[in-house]
Amino acid sequence: MLTKKFFRAACFCIALALLLTALCIFSVPAAATEDRIAAAADYIAEAVDAYSEDINVSAYNLTREELESAVQMVIYEHHELFFLAQTWSFYKNASTGYVTRMLPEYRYDIDDIPEMREEYVNLFNAFVSSCNVTPDDSEYERALAVHDKMCSSFAYDDTYVIDCTYELLLYGEGVCEALSILYEAVLTHLGVECDTVIDEPEHHCWNVVKLDGEWYHVDVTWADPLTYGGGINEHDYFLLSDERLAALNSADGGGHSSWAPAISATGTKYYNATLAESEMSMLQYGNEWFSIDKTNKTIGVYDISDFSYTPFYKINESWKNLSKPGYSWLGALSGFALYNSRLYFNTPTAIMSIGIENGDVRTELTPALNGGNIYGFDMILDNIIYYYGTTPNAKQTAVSVPIPTHAIAALPTHFDGAALDAKSDILTLDTFSTVAAIKALFPNETITVTTASGAALTSGTVTTGCTVTSTIGESTASVTVAVIGDVNGDGAIDSADALAISEGLVDGFEAAAASAADLNRDGEATSSDLLYAVGILKF
């Protein structure tokens, strides 16, 4: 017979067990739920990759809301599964309320998707390549390069239809979702940690990027204004902290106000107010960043180490307000692109370019505009897409044309007939010569001679180390003289030259001295030349 004492003890044990069970249930961290959703997302992604039309998710104990989060994770983190639609249906267990099966929907006919996926890989890789990111670039440079290339390459889809990366790359326009997914995909591909922020009430999304261990907001959509043509990008929504984004949201009237951030963006190191407040587009070439400052209508070099900008070209044309004679639009309504070592920009009536190496400016294209102005352009692969109309505040007429090619002018032939050392531009003479004799060698060229110290030499002997400059029209070329035997360039061949060879064999030669020391003409200055000098020089 059970006693009251035993009964009370049993009740106590049961109560304690229930309490511990309850504590275990209610102390399950949120991370456990997140891990379960993430695991379900990975499973769904594998099934979608195989084009499954009925996915068993009963093992993950998902509520309908958790399934929605898992699907959303697939869409945002698996850009290569662009064919998965936002809509889907499901079955759930009536007693537990958990989803048992998910029935995905696909944007396209399953038979067509494999070919689309191959095309998408090519489009994606081509875009990544067009960002001109190098292995030596910092995380900041990568984030900047992709941001500016996206702004100059894509337009916002004001029909609100294109929301996947495949159609964004294919058609060159898309809504915030497509832009955010692609920005995350490209930066992740380039080794920069990036995520997508979703503001459901505002129906908007953007990105957060991790640089040097801190997070920043980046909104490509809001950096690419709709007011006029292509190639226009701003940096007021580039690398913002939570605090600065909240202030901008208040000033701009919404768009970023209702998200629940899982990541705190506290970074401030890479935000630059001058850049944010200006309208500057960036392009990387080699180790330099070139920029067009649309506010001040200049093209220059942007130094990412201190955020400084040094202009070197001024756009003098103004964009007249065609509806108000005597008025002009402020700044330069110009796109900015890089092609074949040239920076492309537009004036109101033409597409222009400036050479990075030599600074020459030329007109690339003067299209018929039907009384309008050019308000920007894009450059996609080998085509220019320029936008024109009568006002920058309306959608433009877009025209695509191949990038113009130019015949390469024949270069003037300098030092015609002379045997030059092409590697070091050395003019080697067997014996001493005079300025007059050098000029007589090249009768079709304007020849000037300077000494090794830079002084003009108008007559007399030309010695090792002198510079001879040839001018034909506007083209010039220079070579350094090497007189065989005159190693030290003093205008005499004597024991001092033997000493110069000896010292050069130990410490190294200047280019002209090395050619002058090659007494046996075997193509290099060696100890054999020193022995040769001792044999032929009189001491």
Secondary structure, 3 states (H helix, E strand, C coil): CCCHHHHHHHHHHHHHHHHHHHHHHHCCCHHHHHHHHHHHHHHHHHHHHCCCCCEECHHHCECHHHHHHHHHHHHHHCHHHCCEEEEEEEEECCCCCCEEEEEEEECCCCCCHHHHHHHHHHHHHHHHHHCCCCCCCCHHHHHHHHHHHHHHHCEECCCCCCCCHHHHHHHCEECHHHHHHHHHHHHHHCCCCEEEEEECCCCEEEEEEEECCEEEEECHHHHCCCCCCCCCCCCCCEEECHHHHHHHHHHHCCCCCCCCCCCCCCCCCCCCHHHHHCCEEEEEECCEEEEEECCCCEEEEEECCCCEEEEEEECCCCEECCCCCCCEECCCCCCCEEECCEEEEECCCCEEEEECCCCCEEEEECCCCCCCEEEEEEEECCEEEEEEECCCCCCCEEEEEECCCCCCCCCCCCCCCCCEECCCCEEEECCCEEHHHHHHHCCCCEEEEECCCCCEECCCEECCCCEEEEEECCEEEEEEEEECCCCCCCCCCCHHHHHHHHHHHHHCCCHHHHHHCCCCCCCCCCHHHHHHHHHHCCC
